[in-house]
Amino acid sequence: MQNTDELKAKVQNAFKDWECNTYNKSISRFPERQKTFTTGSFSEVKPLYLPNDIAEDDYNETLGFPGQYPFTRGVQPTMYRGRFWTMRQYAGFGTAKESNERYRYLLSQGQSGLSVAFDLPTQIGYDSDDPMAYGEVGKVGVAIDTLADMEILFSQIPLDKVSTSMTINAPASVLLAMYIAVAEKQGVSRDKISGTIQNDILKEYIARGTYIFPPKPSMRLITNIFEFCSKEVPKWNTISISGYHIREAGSTAAQEVGFTLADGIAYVNAAIKAGLDVDQFAGQLSFFFNAHNDLLEEVAKYRAARRLWAKIMKERFAAKKDKSQMLRFHTQTAGSTLTAQQVNNNIVRVTVQTLAAVLGGTQSLHTNSRDEALALPTEESVMIALRTQQIVANESGVTNTIDPLAGAYYVEYLTDKIEKEAEEYINKIDAMGGMIEAIENGYVQSEIQKASYQFTKEMESGQRIVVGVNKFHVKEDEPKGLLKIDMKAQEEQVQFLNKVRAERNSSEVESKLAALKEASQGDSNLMPFILDAVRSYAGIGEICNTMRAVFGEYKENVVV
């Protein structure tokens, strides 16, 4: 029986013979389409990959088995043979009533979880009648001012039966408190509700911009949520550490993994510093990744992220529980790849991205709608996006075996490569003193800007083809039937807010906000105080302004 070295030598000799006598002769007669092929992240792709291209590590150490450390092949022993991923559609627009109607429609069509989009004023902690909110109410998501809006948003939706993801960051504590309060009104105890708040402020400083408070009080709020939920809301994912927006800003796959896991390290460090035991909260951490167009690179990215995070939690933080070492993640298809030209092409892009997420082992998935480059999606477009997931789940066959691309030489090579490059980024950030320091000195933003510039340059030169944009053009009519939110939504929302304010107990609101302010000045866990303010029907702007008065606001460090 041949040993590994002998087998690799034999393969290498056979490869050289093939390259000289078959491959080179072929391309001398029929040249390849281009001189150099690259991944979506600009890495050169060789014409063929062999066993020799894969690291010679022990199988159990680098791959292992599904549901076991290092979780390269998946976090559940059966993956989709047991049950499919949670199928979500990111939705929310106008008023809570309009969004509730969309949610109930999606659930009736087979969606298995909700994903709430909030409007910009809600995301940065302003009530709908604040001058800062003018013209933005209900535009990119649902407007939520008080508990009354959340009660309408989840009307006739049993919160003990549905998992809810909320894309909210700076005021995540307030929206979580509102969700808990709605559950209480439905008679559902805290230990029965499940879902996720994004709650990832570091990526807001890096790539997105919907921050409120400076880093130190923001990290306090996040660790307060970790502590509160570990005791009170055990089924809730307390953070969705997000690489999605890092990738949307133009990063490479390795940057998405490296910067996202570095954010994760910062949150774990902050929680431990606050006195929490790692195995007390780490099982409630989750991640959020992008699904881009380069299918095989994306599959490798997810596998590399799982393996690297497992090593970080085990070796750096001495986490003992399997659940603490698992990287569980939600995926959304890449909004930045959607084109306003030939919008039906986006259905194909989203299908490829869906396959990448599924082949990479996601736990939850949102598929973008074809018309999102132009407007909020129509009901028909959302249906197509949901059906894309259902077809992949039930008809493609890729869900019948666990980690179907494992062992493919190219996939394993890319997995090793992305893991190594991501780890190098983490080491650089460690050397700077951690992620907050790396953000404040502009390192992370600068690296993403360089990658974004390279992609734009390649697209504008025609080196990288985007179908319908820089090649394969057609003449198109103006788009019709788009969903538009007009100023009427703002007027209705402000009227409703005024009604709530007129009917609530104003002295109770003042009392609860005063208690929150006093607690903010100390070191108490703020979640109980925020929950009390929410129950009194204090507005999100009133609550956030109370904390603004103590914490101040973050000022961006502009990177040139």
C-alpha positions in Angstrom: 0.0 0.0 0.0 1.4 3.4 -1.0 2.1 6.0 1.7 0.9 9.6 1.2 4.2 11.0 -0.1 4.5 8.2 -2.7 0.9 8.8 -3.8 1.4 12.6 -4.1 4.6 12.1 -6.0 2.8 9.7 -8.4 -0.1 12.3 -8.8 2.4 15.1 -9.4 4.3 13.1 -12.1 1.0 12.2 -13.8 0.0 15.9 -13.7 3.2 17.0 -15.3 2.7 14.5 -18.1 -1.0 15.7 -18.6 0.1 19.3 -18.5 2.8 18.9 -21.1 1.2 16.4 -23.5 -2.5 17.2 -23.2 -3.3 20.6 -21.6 -0.5 22.7 -23.2 -1.1 21.2 -26.6 -4.8 21.9 -26.3 -4.4 25.6 -25.4 -1.8 26.1 -28.1 -4.5 25.2 -30.6 -7.5 26.6 -28.7 -6.5 29.4 -26.3 -8.4 29.8 -23.1 -10.9 32.7 -22.7 -8.5 34.8 -20.8 -4.9 34.7 -19.6 -5.7 34.8 -15.9 -8.8 33.5 -14.0 -9.6 34.9 -10.5 -12.2 34.3 -7.8 -14.6 37.0 -6.8 -12.0 38.1 -4.3 -9.2 38.4 -6.9 -7.3 35.2 -6.0 -5.8 33.5 -9.1 -7.5 30.2 -10.0 -5.3 27.4 -11.4 -6.7 25.3 -14.2 -6.7 22.1 -12.1 -6.5 21.2 -8.4 -5.0 18.0 -7.0 -4.6 16.2 -3.6 -1.2 17.9 -3.5 -2.9 21.3 -3.1 -4.5 20.4 0.2 -2.7 20.8 3.5 -1.4 17.6 5.0 -3.1 17.9 8.3 -4.9 15.2 10.1 -8.4 14.6 8.7 -10.0 14.8 12.2 -8.3 18.1 13.0 -9.2 19.9 9.8 -12.5 18.3 8.6 -13.8 16.0 11.2 -17.5 15.1 11.2 -20.7 17.1 11.2 -21.7 18.2 14.6 -18.2 17.7 16.0 -15.2 20.0 16.5 -13.9 21.8 14.4 -17.4 21.9 12.7 -15.9 22.4 9.2 -18.6 20.1 7.8 -21.5 21.6 9.7 -22.8 22.3 13.2 -25.6 19.7 13.2 -25.0 15.9 12.9 -27.7 15.6 10.3 -27.8 19.1 8.7 -30.6 19.3 6.2 -31.4 15.6 6.4 -33.0 16.5 9.7 -34.7 19.7 8.8 -34.2 22.6 6.3 -32.7 25.9 7.3 -35.1 28.6 8.5 -36.4 30.4 5.5 -36.8 34.1 6.1 -37.7 37.0 3.9 -36.4 40.4 5.1 -39.6 42.5 5.2 -40.9 45.7 6.7 -42.2 49.0 5.2 -44.5 51.9 6.0 -46.5 51.4 9.1 -46.7 48.4 11.4 -50.2 47.5 10.0 -48.9 47.2 6.4 -45.8 45.2 7.5 -48.0 42.8 9.6 -50.1 42.1 6.5 -46.9 41.2 4.6 -45.6 39.0 7.4 -48.9 37.0 7.7 -48.9 36.6 3.9 -45.3 35.2 3.9 -46.0 32.8 6.8 -49.1 31.5 4.9 -46.9 30.8 1.9 -44.5 28.6 3.9 -41.9 31.0 5.3 -40.7 29.5 8.6 -39.3 32.7 10.3 -39.7 36.4 10.2 -37.0 38.9 9.5 -37.8 42.5 10.4 -36.5 45.5 8.5 -36.8 48.8 10.4 -36.8 52.2 8.9 -33.8 54.6 9.3 -35.2 56.7 12.1 -35.9 53.5 14.1 -32.4 52.3 13.4 -30.8 55.4 14.8 -33.2 55.9 17.7 -35.5 58.8 16.6 -39.2 59.0 17.0 -41.1 59.5 13.7 -42.0 63.2 14.5 -38.3 64.1 15.2 -37.0 66.6 12.6 -34.2 64.1 11.9 -36.8 61.6 10.8 -38.5 63.8 8.2 -38.8 62.1 4.7 -37.4 58.7 6.0 -40.3 57.3 7.9 -41.3 53.8 6.7 -39.0 54.1 3.6 -36.5 51.3 4.0 -38.4 49.4 6.7 -41.2 49.6 9.2 -41.5 52.6 11.6 -41.5 51.6 15.2 -42.0 54.3 17.8 -43.6 52.7 20.8 -44.7 49.3 22.1 -48.1 50.1 20.5 -46.4 49.7 17.1 -44.8 46.4 18.0 -48.2 45.1 19.2 -49.7 45.8 15.8 -46.6 44.5 14.0 -47.0 41.0 15.6 -50.8 41.0 15.8 -52.1 37.4 15.1 -48.6 36.1 15.0 -47.9 33.7 18.0 -44.5 34.5 19.3 -44.0 31.1 20.8 -44.4 29.5 17.4 -42.3 31.9 15.2 -38.6 32.7 15.2 -38.0 36.4 14.6 -34.8 38.0 13.4 -34.6 41.8 13.9 -32.0 43.8 11.9 -31.4 46.4 14.6 -28.1 47.5 16.1 -27.6 50.7 18.2 -31.1 50.5 19.8 -31.2 46.7 19.8 -31.9 46.7 23.6 -35.0 48.8 23.1 -36.5 46.6 20.3 -35.7 43.4 22.2 -37.5 44.9 25.2 -40.5 45.7 23.0 -40.5 42.1 21.6 -40.4 40.7 25.2 -43.3 43.0 26.2 -45.4 42.0 23.2 -44.8 38.3 24.1 -45.9 39.0 27.7 -49.1 40.6 26.4 -49.7 37.4 24.3 -49.2 35.3 27.4 -45.9 33.9 26.2 -43.1 33.7 28.7 -39.6 35.0 28.0 -38.1 31.5 28.0 -40.4 30.4 25.1 -39.5 33.1 22.6 -36.8 32.6 20.0 -35.0 34.7 17.5 -32.1 37.0 16.9 -31.2 40.7 17.3 -28.3 41.8 15.1 -26.9 44.0 17.9 -23.5 44.3 16.1 -22.3 47.9 16.6 -18.7 47.4 15.5 -19.7 46.7 11.9 -21.7 49.9 12.0 -18.6 51.8 12.7 -16.8 49.9 9.9 -19.3 49.7 7.1 -22.8 50.8 7.6 -23.2 53.9 9.8 -26.4 53.4 11.9 -24.6 54.0 15.2 -25.7 56.2 18.1 -23.4 55.9 21.0 -19.5 55.7 21.3 -17.9 52.3 21.5 -17.6 52.0 25.3 -21.3 52.5 26.2 -22.3 50.6 23.1 -20.3 47.6 24.3 -21.9 48.0 27.7 -25.4 47.7 26.2 -24.4 44.6 24.2 -22.9 42.8 27.2 -25.9 43.8 29.3 -28.1 42.0 26.7 -25.8 38.9 26.9 -26.1 38.8 30.7 -29.9 39.4 30.7 -30.7 36.9 28.0 -28.5 34.2 29.4 -30.7 34.2 32.5 -34.1 35.4 31.2 -34.4 34.6 27.4 -32.3 31.4 26.9 -33.6 30.7 23.3 -32.6 34.1 22.0 -29.5 34.7 19.9 -28.2 37.9 21.6 -26.1 39.1 18.7 -25.7 38.4 15.0 -22.1 39.3 14.4 -22.3 40.6 10.8 -20.0 40.1 7.9 -22.8 40.9 5.5 -22.4 44.6 5.5 -18.6 44.3 5.5 -19.0 42.4 2.2 -21.6 44.8 0.9 -19.0 47.6 1.4 -16.7 45.8 -1.0 -14.5 43.4 1.1 -13.1 40.1 -0.1 -14.3 36.8 1.2 -11.2 36.5 3.5 -11.8 40.0 4.8 -15.4 39.3 5.5 -14.4 36.3 7.6 -11.4 37.9 9.3 -13.0 41.2 10.2 -16.3 39.5 11.3 -14.5 37.0 13.6 -12.3 39.9 15.0 -15.5 41.7 15.9 -16.7 38.4 17.6 -13.4 38.3 19.6 -14.0 41.9 20.7 -17.6 41.0 22.0 -16.4 37.9 23.8 -13.6 39.8 25.4 -16.0 42.6 26.5 -18.4 40.0 28.0 -15.6 38.2 29.9 -14.3 41.6 31.2 -17.9 42.3 32.4 -17.6 39.2 34.5 -19.5 36.6 32.4 -18.3 33.1 32.0 -17.7 32.3 28.3 -19.8 29.1 28.4 -22.6 31.1 30.0 -23.2 33.3 26.9 -21.2 32.0 23.9 -23.9 29.5 22.9 -26.2 32.5 22.2 -23.8 34.2 19.7 -24.7 33.9 16.1 -23.2 35.2 12.8 -24.5 36.8 9.6 -22.7 36.3 6.3 -23.2 37.4 2.7 -23.7 35.0 -0.1 -21.9 36.4 -3.2 -21.7 35.2 -6.8 -18.5 33.0 -6.8 -20.3 29.9 -5.7 -17.3 27.7 -4.7 -15.4 30.5 -3.0 -18.5 31.3 -0.9 -18.9 27.6 0.1 -15.3 27.5 1.2 -15.7 30.8 3.1 -18.4 29.4 5.3 -16.5 26.2 6.0 -13.3 28.2 6.8 -15.3 30.6 9.1 -16.7 27.6 11.1 -13.3 26.0 11.6 -11.5 29.2 12.5 -14.1 30.3 15.0 -14.1 26.8 16.7 -10.3 27.1 17.1 -10.6 30.6 18.5 -13.2 29.7 21.1 -11.4 26.5 22.2 -7.8 27.7 22.1 -8.1 31.5 22.9 -11.1 31.5 25.2 -11.0 28.0 26.6 -14.7 27.4 25.8 -15.6 23.9 26.9 -19.1 23.4 25.6 -19.6 22.3 22.0 -22.3 24.9 21.6 -19.9 27.6 22.6 -17.5 26.6 19.8 -20.0 26.4 17.1 -20.4 29.1 14.5 -24.1 29.2 13.6 -25.0 31.7 10.9 -27.8 33.4 9.0 -27.1 34.2 5.3 -28.5 36.9 3.0 -27.9 36.9 -0.7 -25.8 39.8 -1.9 -27.8 43.0 -2.3 -24.8 44.7 -3.9 -24.8 42.3 -6.8 -28.4 43.1 -7.8 -28.6 45.2 -10.9 -31.2 47.8 -12.0 -30.7 46.6 -15.5 -32.5 43.5 -16.6 -33.9 42.8 -13.2 -35.0 39.3 -14.0 -31.3 38.4 -14.2 -31.3 38.9 -10.4 -33.4 35.8 -10.0 -30.5 33.7 -11.4 -27.9 35.5 -9.3 -30.0 34.9 -6.2 -30.3 31.2 -7.1 -26.5 30.8 -7.4 -26.1 32.6 -4.1 -28.8 30.4 -2.4 -26.9 27.3 -3.5 -23.7 28.7 -2.1 -25.3 29.3 1.3 -27.0 25.9 1.4 -23.9 24.0 0.2 -21.9 26.0 2.8 -24.3 24.9 5.6 -26.3 27.9 6.7 -28.8 27.7 9.5 -31.1 30.5 8.2 -31.4 32.2 4.8 -33.0 35.3 3.3 -33.2 35.6 -0.5 -33.3 39.0 -2.0 -36.0 39.9 -4.5 -35.3 40.7 -8.1 -36.5 44.3 -8.0 -34.6 45.5 -4.9 -32.1 47.5 -6.9 -35.0 49.7 -7.8 -37.4 49.8 -4.9 -38.8 47.8 -2.0 -39.9 44.4 -3.3 -43.4 43.7 -4.5 -45.4 40.8 -3.2 -44.8 38.9 -6.5 -41.0 39.4 -6.3 -40.9 38.3 -2.6 -42.8 35.2 -3.6 -40.2 34.3 -6.3 -37.4 34.8 -3.8 -39.1 32.5 -1.3 -39.9 29.9 -3.9 -36.2 29.9 -4.9 -35.3 28.6 -1.4 -38.1 26.1 -1.5 -37.0 24.7 -4.9 -33.4 24.4 -3.8 -34.6 22.7 -0.6 -37.0 20.2 -2.1 -35.9 19.7 -5.8 -32.2 20.2 -6.2 -30.9 17.1 -4.3 -28.1 19.1 -2.6 -29.8 18.7 0.8 -29.8 14.9 0.7 -26.2 14.5 2.0 -24.2 16.5 4.5 -21.5 18.9 3.2 -21.7 17.5 -0.4 -18.6 19.4 -1.7 -16.2 18.2 1.0 -13.2 16.5 -0.5 -13.3 18.5 -3.7 -9.7 19.6 -4.1 -10.5 23.1 -5.2 -13.0 23.7 -2.4 -10.6 22.3 0.3 -7.8 24.4 -1.1 -10.0 27.5 -1.0 -11.1 26.6 2.6 -7.5 26.4 3.7 -6.6 29.6 1.9 -9.4 31.7 3.3 -8.9 30.5 6.8 -5.2 31.4 6.6 -5.8 34.9 5.2 -8.6 35.6 7.7 -6.3 34.5 10.5 -3.6 36.8 9.3 -6.1 39.7 9.5 -7.0 38.8 13.0 -3.4 38.6 14.0 -2.8 42.1 12.6 -5.8 43.4 14.5 -4.6 41.8 17.7 -1.2 43.5 17.3 -3.1 46.9 17.1 -4.7 46.3 20.4 -8.0 44.8 19.2 -10.9 45.6 16.9 -12.0 48.9 18.4 -8.5 50.3 18.0 -8.2 49.0 14.5 -11.5 50.7 13.6 -10.5 54.0 15.3 -7.3 54.2 13.3 -9.1 53.4 10.1 -7.2 50.1 9.3 -10.3 48.0 8.6 -12.1 50.6 6.6 -9.0 51.2 4.5 -8.6 47.5 3.7 -12.2 47.3 2.5 -11.9 50.4 0.4 -8.9 49.0 -1.4 -10.8 45.8 -2.3 -13.9 47.8 -3.4 -11.8 50.0 -5.6 -10.1 47.0 -7.2 -13.5 45.4 -8.0 -14.8 48.7 -9.5 -11.7 49.2 -11.6 -12.0 45.6 -13.0 -15.7 46.1 -13.8 -15.2 49.4 -15.5 -12.3 48.1 -17.6 -14.4 45.1 -18.7 -12.0 42.6 -17.0 -14.9 41.5 -14.7 -18.2 41.0 -16.5 -21.5 41.9 -14.9 -24.2 40.7 -17.2 -26.5 43.5 -18.4 -24.3 46.2 -17.0 -21.0 46.2 -18.8 -21.9 43.5 -21.4 -25.0 41.9 -23.0 -27.0 45.1 -22.9 -30.6 45.3 -24.1 -32.9 48.3 -24.5 -35.5 48.4 -21.7 -38.7 50.3 -20.9 -39.0 52.2 -17.7 -39.9 49.8 -14.8 -43.5 49.5 -13.8 -45.4 48.3 -10.8 -42.7 49.2 -8.2 -43.6 49.5 -4.5 -43.2 53.1 -3.4 -43.8 54.5 0.1 -45.0 58.1 0.0 -45.3 60.8 2.7 -48.7 59.5 3.7 -47.0 56.8 5.7 -45.2 59.4 7.8 -48.3 61.4 8.4 -50.2 58.3 9.6 -47.3 57.2 11.8 -47.0 60.7 13.4 -50.8 60.8 14.0 -50.7 57.4 15.7 -47.7 58.4 17.8 -49.5 61.5 19.0 -52.5 59.3 19.9 -50.3 56.9 22.0 -48.7 59.9 23.8 -52.1 61.4 24.6 -53.4 58.1 26.1 -50.4 56.9 28.0 -49.6 57.8 31.6 -47.1 60.7 31.2 -45.9 60.8 34.8 -45.2 57.0 34.6 -43.1 57.6 31.4 -41.2 60.4 33.0 -40.5 58.2 36.1 -39.2 55.3 34.0 -37.0 57.5 31.9 -35.6 59.2 35.0 -34.8 55.7 36.4 -33.1 54.7 33.1 -31.0 57.9 33.2 -29.8 57.3 36.7 -29.0 53.6 35.9 -27.1 54.8 32.8 -24.9 56.9 35.0 -24.0 53.9 37.1 -23.0 50.3 36.2 -26.3 48.5 36.5 -27.6 46.2 33.8 -29.8 48.5 31.7 -32.2 45.9 30.2 -34.7 45.9 33.1 -34.8 49.7 33.1 -35.3 49.8 29.3 -38.0 47.1 29.6 -39.8 49.2 32.2 -39.7 52.3 30.0 -41.0 50.3 27.0 -43.9 49.0 29.0 -44.9 52.6 29.9 -45.1 53.3 26.1 -42.1 55.6 26.0 -40.9 56.2 22.5 -37.7 54.8 21.1 -36.5 58.4 20.6 -37.3 59.3 24.2 -35.4 56.2 25.4 -32.4 56.7 23.2 -32.3 60.5 23.9 -32.2 59.6 27.6 -29.1 57.5 27.0 -27.7 60.1 24.6 -27.7 62.6 27.4 -25.4 60.3 29.4 -23.3 58.5 26.8 -23.0 61.2 24.1 -22.9 60.3 20.3 -20.2 58.7 18.2 -18.4 60.8 15.7 -17.0 59.0 12.7 -13.3 58.8 12.0 -13.2 59.6 8.3 -10.7 57.4 6.3 -9.2 59.1 3.2 
